[in-house]
Amino acid sequence: MSLRGEPRTNEGGSGGSNRKARAGGVFLLAGATALALTATALAVGGPDPAPPAARTAPAADAPLDRLGAGDLARGVRDLQAHLRSQPEDAGAWATLGTAYVEQARTGGDPTRYPQAAKAFARSLGIQPRDNDAAFAGRAALAAARHDFRGALRDAGRALAVNPYSERALSSRIDALVELGSYPKALAAAKEADSRRPGIPVFTRYAYVLELRGDTKGARGVLTRALDSAASSADTAYVASALGQLDWSQGQYDTALRHFTTALRADPGHLPALEGRARTQAARGDTEAARKGLEAVVARHPLPGQLVALGELYEAEGRTADARAQYELIGAWTALARANGVNTDLDTALALADHGDRTEALRSARAEWGKRHTVHTADALAWALHVNGRSAEALRYVERSAPAGSRNAVFLYHRGMIERAAGEKRAALRSLTAALDINPAFSPTGSRAARAALKSLGAS
């Protein structure tokens, strides 16, 4: 099911929301790694087949080369056993490396990244030429570590060998998005759709549309992708993406239905469990939301989930419990950095609201120096604001939340910055828009936005 000829992007404006950000500093923290990969069944498959002589894309990966989607840990053990007896199998080393990346993503364990790097190096040492599987896997690893230039480079190397590599096509889109090259990302998504239409490409196509403010187009693409899902893993992945999109736009009833669909397909799917908890919080079911987020954090203690649970505790007046969650972010950051992950953006967003504000500004400046995206612009603007430099922050808010933006957190940040800088009319517009889009974008942020509007004389 190719999407060529389907609804196109809104050609005006490049701002908007990010599936990783979903609520700006909420899903963004949890999702930078997640979006660098696709659903488990698709991310850990074996080498993409070489294109046939005729210029048509292959239908699917070779089944015998794919890891079982149902038990990733068992698949890893089987690969390790195979490589003990066949240590010169370059393809198996590449597949093992990709599986390690997926384990890091799904388990929140960055210690898998160095293991993945060693596996890819071993694969390339055995087969340095025509090894698209290793280069594509290394691109996914680089994206997971937030080395997006490295991801773009290795995706290009894989595509030079195999233009139909699903992972390389997907990683190239991810890298271009995270480098702020939105027109190139759109072109890459269209090219990937023409070469290798499938769930990984469809979800990225929708994401680029959403970034450009075309949430209707994004929803249409994801709906068609869900209709094409052929496995429980695909269904859970796409339904969760639809739920996150609807949640970000304040459509809580439909979001909850999508998360329910995802959990019917895969009862343990973490993005769906997290999304359901956030939606329950937005609908006022605080107890269910708290239990859901506590279960997610117990399995996957990444900054985004820790912040979400901490803010829920904070909104309930449980300040000590909230503080305990925020303090865990530092431990995760240290572990991630020790294993080669660039955490500057995650650190900036978390610390600006819940930690060392000076360090938040340092991290935001460091990330802005590497890439100019809507998310780095938002992080830098917010870090400047919480450090009392709101007038300086104004120069970045147009980059993060331009006219037509549909990201409630970005608009909330913009409105609070405008208010502090004395731009009261602009602040009134931005804060009203944030709450109109998603009135429960954050347990603490939504409350602060309403208080700010009240102080501005709004009803």
N, C-alpha and C positions, 0 to 999 in steps of 0.2 A: 504494500500500500504506500506508494510514493505520495508525498504531499505537494509535489510540484503542481501548480495550477490552483492550489487551495488558497484561502485568504492570505494576502500578503501583509507585510508589516506596515504599520503607520509610518510613513516616510518623514514625518515631522518629529523632531526631538529625539534625543538619545537617552534621556533619563528614565527613571522608573524603578521598579523593585527588582530584587534578586531572589531567586529561589533559595539561595543560601542565606539571604538576609531575611527573607519572608517578612519579618517585622523589623527590618533594619538591623539593629544590634541583637536580635533574638535568634532567628533561624540562621542568620549569617554566621554567628560564632560556631554553631554546630555544623554548618553545612559546607564550609569551604573545602574540607576534605571530601565530604560525601559527593558533591557534585563533580569532583574531578573523576569520579568513576560512575559506573552504571549499576544496575541491579546485580545481585550476586551471580545469578546464573549467566549473565552476559559478560560480567567483568572478568571472570576467571576461566573463560573458555580457552581452548588451545589456540594454536596459531591460525590466523585467518587464512583461508585457502588462497592460493595465487589465482589471479583472474584468468579465465579461459582465453583461448586464442581469439574468439569473438569478443567484441567489446561490450560484454554484459557482466553485471555483478553476480557473484555466486549467491545462492539462496541462503546458505547457512554455513556455520562452521562444521568441519568434519566431526560427526558425533563421537568417534573414538578418541578424539583429541581434547574433548571437553571434560572438565572436572564435574563431578556430580554437584548439582546445586543444593541438594538437600542437606549435605553434611560437609561443610568446607573443611573442618578440622580433619575428618577422615580422608578427604581427598588429598590434603597436604601430607598426611602420614603415608598414604599410598605412593605419592610422588617421591617422597624421601626414600622409601624402601626401594622403589624402582631405580633411583639414581645411585643407590649404594651398589647395585649390581650392574648398572649401565651408566657410569659416570660421564660418558662422552656424549650423552643425548642432549644436544643443545636446545631442542624444542622443549624437553621436559624441564630443563633449568629455567627457561623463559616463562613457562607456565607456572612453575613453583614461585618465581619472583612475583608474578602477577597475583597469585593466591596470597602471598604474604602481604602485599599492598591491600588486598581486600580484607584480610584479617585485621589489619591495623584500622581500616575504616569502620568495619562493623563492630569491632571490639574496643575501639578507643585506645589501642595499645601501640604507641609510636615506636616501641622497640623492634617491631617487625620491619620497619623501614630499612635499617642497615642490613638485615638479612635479605630483603628483597634486592637491595643494591648489589650484594655479593652474588646472588643468584643470576642477575642479569649480566654481571661482569663475567661470570663463569660461562654463561651461554655465548657471549660475544667472544670470549677467549677461544672457545671451541669452533665457533662459526662466525668470524668477523664480517663476512660479506653475506648479503642477501638474507639477513636475519631480521625480518620485519617484526616478528613476534617479540624479540628482545627489545628492539627500539621502541615499539608501541608500549610494551610494559614499562620501560624506563620513562617514557613520556608520562604515563599515569602516575608513576612514583614521583616524578618531579612536580607534577601538579598537586599531588597529595602533600608534598613538603612546601608548597607555595613557591616553588621555583618555576614560574610560568614561562620565562624565557627558555629555560632548559626544556620544559615540556614542549614548547613550540618547535624547538630545534630537533628533538628526538622524534616527534610526530612527523616532521618533514622527512627525516631519514627513513622512517618506516614506510611512508607513502611513496618515496622514491623507489622502493622495492616492490611494494604491493599497494597500488592506488585504491584498493577496495578494503583495506584494513579497517574494520569497524572501530577498534579501539583507537587507532591513530587518528581517524577522522573525528572521533568524539573528543579526544584530547586536544586536537588542534582548535576546535570550537571553544572548549573550556579555556585554553590558554589565551586566545584572542579576547575573550570576554574579560578575563581577569587582568589583562594588560590594558583594558579600556579601549581596545580597537573594535568598537561595536559595528561599524560598517563592514569591516573585514570578517567579523564573526558571523554576520548575517550572510555574507557571500559564502563563507565556509559551510554554514548550515545548509544552504541551498545546494552547494556542490555535494555535500555528504548525502543529502536526500536523493540526489540523482544517481549517486554511485551505490549506496548501501542503505536503502530505506529500511527502517526497523525501529524498535523501541528506543535504543540509545540516541539515535539521531532525532527521532520525533520529539523526545523530551527536551533535547537541547534546542531544537528549532523553536519550540514553544517558549523556552526560556529567553531566547533572544528577542522574540516578539514582545514578551512581557517587559523586558528591559527598555524597550522602545515605547512603552506606554500602551501597547495593544493587548490589553488583558483579554478582550473578547476573542481576538485571534488566537492567543495562547490557549485559552480554554477550549476552543474548537479543535486545535491540533491535539491537545491532550485527550479530549473525548474520543477522537478517531483512533488515537494510539491505544486507548483502553479497549476499544472495540476490537483491535487487532491483537491484543495480548493472548499469547498461546500457552502460558504457564502461570502457575500460582505466583511465582516470583515476579513475573512481568505485571500481573494484575495488581499485586500489592504495591509495587514500585510506582506505577502510573496513577493508581487511585490515590496514593499518598500525595503525589505531586498535585493532583487536582484538588485534594483537600487543603493543601497548603496554600494554593492559589486562592481558593474561595475564602479561607480564613483571613488571608491578608487583605481581602476586599470586604470584610465584615459580613460575609454570607455564611453565617455559622451553621444554619440548618443543613445546607447542602454540603458544607465542609464535613460535618459529622457523618453524613451519609457516605461520603467518599472514604473517610477513615474506617467506617464500619465495613465497607466493601473490601478494603485492603486487609483488614484483620480477619475477615472470613477466609480470605485466600491464604493468609499467613498470620496466624495468631500472635507470633512473636516479632512481627515486623516493627522495629524500633521507631522509624519515622512516623508510622501510623499511630503507635502508642503515644508518642510525644505529641503529635498533632491532635489526637483525640483529647488528651489532657488539657492542652492549650484552649481547645474549643470549649471544653467543659468549663474552664475558668471564665471564658468570655461569656458563657451563658449563665454564670452565677453558681454553678455546681462546684463550689470550692473544695469540698471534701473529696469528691471523685478526682478532681484535677490534681490535688495534692498527692493522693495515693498513686495516681498514674505517673506523675513526674518523679516521685520517690522511687518507683520501680524502674523507671528509665535511667535515672542517675545511678542506681545500684549496678546497672549493667553497662552503662556508657557515660562515664563522668567527664564529659567534655565541657568546655567553658559555656557554650550556649545553654546546655541543659542545667548546669549549675546556677547560672544567672537566672534562668526561668524559675527554678524551684526557690532560689533565694528571694526573688522578688515576690513570689507568692507568699512565702513566709513573712516577708516584710509588710505586705499589705494586710496580713492578719495580725500584725503587731508582735510577731515572734522574731524580734531583732537578733537575739543570740543565735537562733537556728539559721537565720539568713546570713549572719556574719560567718558562720561555720562553712556555709556553701561557698561564699565568696573567697574565703581563705584557701579553699581547695584549688582554686584557679591557678594560684601561684605554683602549687606543686605540679599541676599538669603542664604549665608553661615550662618549668624547668626540665621536666622529663622530655617534652616535645623538642625543646631546643637541643638537648643533649643527643637527640637522635635525628638531627638535621632538619627540623621543621622550622620554618620562618613564622613566628607567632606574633609579629609586630601588630598586625591589624586586630587579631583577637585580643591581644593585650590592651591595645588602646581603647577598644570599645568597653571591655570589662572594667578596666581601672578608672576610666573617666567617671563612671557612675558609682563604682563600688571599691575603690582602692586608691592607690597613689596617683594623684592627678598630674603631678610633674612627670612621672614615668609614662603616664598615658600620652602626654603631649610629645615626649621624646619618641615613643613608639609610632605615633601617628605621623610625625615628621619623617621618620625613617621610612615608613611605608610609602608616603607620598613621594619621596625621593626616588622610589623604584617604579611606581606605576600610578597613573592618574585615572582612577575609575570613580564611579559615583560613590562607591563604598569608602574608598580612601579619602575622597573629598568630605564625605559626611563625618568620618572618624576624626579628621583633622579639624574640621569646623567645630565639632562638639568638644574636642579636647581643648581647643583654644578658649571656647566659651566657659567651660568649668574652671579654667585657670584665670578667669576674669578678663579675657581678651576678646570680647564679643564683637567689637568693631572690626577687628582684624579677621574674625571668623566669617564676617559677611561676604568676603570675597570668594569663599569656597561654597557657600550654600547654593548658589545658582548652579554649580556643577553637580551637586548631589540631589537637589530637588527643584528642577526647572519647571516652567509652566507645563501643566499636564501630568505632573508626577502622580503616581498612584501608590507611593510608599508612605504609609502613615507615620512610621518612625522618622524617616527623613524629614517629613513635613513638620512633625513635632519638634525635632531639633531646630529646624529653620525658624519656626515660630518663636521658640524660646530665645534663640539668638537675636532675632529681630526685636523682641520685647526688651531684652537687656540693652540693646544698642539704641533704644529710643524710637524704633520704627513701629509704632503702635498699630497703625492701620494694616501694615503688612503682616504683623504678628497675628492680628485678629483673623486675617484671611488664612494664614498658614495653619494655625491651630484649629480653626473650624474645619478646614479641609481634612486634617489628620483624623479628627474624630468622626467626620462624616464617612470617611473611607473605612476605618476600622475602629469603632468606638472602644474596643478593649484590646488595643495592640500590646499593652503591657499593664500588669497590675499596678505598678507604681507610676509609669509614664502617663497612662491615661488619666489618673487622678491628678497628676501635676498639670497636665494640659487643661483640665477643667478648672482647676484653681487659678491658673494663669488667665484663662478667659474671663473668669469672674472678676479678677483684679482689673482687667481691661474694660470692664463695664458691659460684657456680653451677657445675654440671658442664658 
